[in-house]
Structure formats: C-alpha cells, structure tokens
C-alpha cells in the first residue's frame, strides 16, 4: 500500500447503526488504532419494479 495508511478493510453493514457500532464500539478501542477513515460506498444490488426509460430510472406514472 502507499499513502498514509498501512491497513485497509472492507465491511458490509446492514445500516448506519451497525456501521457506527463496528467503528466506534469494536474497532475504535483496539490497541494501536489511532485514527480511522470511513468512506461509504453504496450501490443498488436489486430493485424490483423499477421503471427505466432511456437507461435511467424514472418516477412511475
């Protein structure tokens, strides 16, 4: 790795509360953890009933 960090991790959280519990309650108190940066990345995995026109989601009529 390059840059200021020497460890990276990817996690999947069910909601913001779960992410907060993970970062503040579990990972934050670990010995040696001096700083933490959280970068959320979200994408739609499955969407039922979405209306698409010209390759874009549109509001239903």
C-alpha positions as a printed Julia matrix, in Angstrom:
61×3 Matrix{Float64}:
   0.0    0.0     0.0
   1.05   3.56   -0.45
  -0.02   6.72    1.27
  -0.55   7.48    4.94
  -2.43   4.26    5.78
  -0.96   0.83    6.37
  -4.17  -1.18    6.68
  -7.43  -1.27    4.77
 -10.62  -3.23    5.34
 -13.92  -3.71    3.53
 -17.08  -4.41    5.5
 -20.76  -4.84    4.68
 -23.13  -3.26    7.2
 -26.9   -3.63    7.3
 -27.46   0.02    8.31
 -25.74   3.14    9.68
 -26.23   1.98   13.28
 -24.35  -1.22   12.54
 -21.51   0.75   10.91
 -21.33   3.06   13.96
 -21.25   0.09   16.35
 -18.49  -1.54   14.31
 -16.26   1.54   14.05
 -16.92   3.07   17.47
 -17.59   0.06   19.63
 -15.41  -2.7    18.19
 -12.59  -1.36   16.0
 -12.03   2.02   17.67
 -10.96   0.71   21.09
  -8.39  -1.74   19.65
  -4.79  -1.14   20.74
  -2.84   0.7    18.07
  -5.85   2.3    16.37
  -5.02   6.0    16.35
  -7.26   7.18   13.52
  -9.94   5.82   11.26
 -11.42   6.99    7.99
 -14.79   5.67    6.83
 -15.66   6.01    3.15
 -19.16   4.75    2.39
 -19.74   3.11   -0.98
 -23.28   2.22   -1.93
 -24.78   0.61   -4.98
 -28.17  -0.82   -5.84
 -27.92  -4.6    -5.99
 -31.52  -5.45   -6.7
 -34.5   -3.24   -7.44
 -37.89  -4.75   -8.07
 -40.38  -2.83  -10.14
 -38.07  -0.03  -11.24
 -39.28   1.85  -14.31
 -36.45   2.55  -16.75
 -36.69   4.9   -19.73
 -33.66   5.65  -21.94
 -31.43   3.81  -19.46
 -32.48   5.91  -16.45
 -34.84   5.28  -13.56
 -37.98   7.39  -13.79
 -40.9    8.05  -11.46
 -43.9    5.82  -12.07
 -46.88   7.44  -13.79
